[in-house]
Amino acid sequence: MEKRKEKESGNPEAQSMKLADLVNYQEKAIVSRTLIDKKTGTVTLFAFDEGQGLSEHTAPFDALVHVLEGEAEVTISEKTIRLKEGEIVIMPANRPHALRAIKRFKMILMMIKSAQ
């Protein structure tokens, strides 16, 4: 698996854009583009080629995944959920999770970083 960070192609601030157009697929790779990176949270776009994925890991904050196109399999604490375009899943903090592209897919990951 190859991970690539996509170069910024213009500033998406203060203009209307289609999220899925802000990140491109690359063969046998995962491409990411961070749109917001603040102390309080991050918003990152991803494009996964078919079969690519992120191995099981945990994060100290809640995160929301929204599939923009394609199809993915998300496993959270050993429960597998299949997501298609337009669907979301919330990944709770400190619970193991993994992602895999059933078909190539694009997603937006919103992570909220705050103390409770």
KAHU-V654546 format. One line per field, one symbol per residue. phi: phi as a letter, one per 40 degrees, with the letter a starting at -180 (. if undefined). psi: psi as a letter, one per 40 degrees, with the letter a starting at -180 (. if undefined). Layout:
phi->???
psi->???
This chain:
phi->.bbbbcccbgcccfacacdcccabcbdfabbbaccbbbdcibbbcbbbcdgcabcdabbcbcabbbccagabbbbbfgbcbcbbdgcbabbcdgbcaabaccbdababbbbbbacb
psi->hhhihiihgiheifihihddeeiiiihfihhihhdhgideiihhiihhiheiihihiiieiiihhhhdiahihhhhfehhhhhiheiiihhiiehhiiihhdiiiiihhhhhhii.
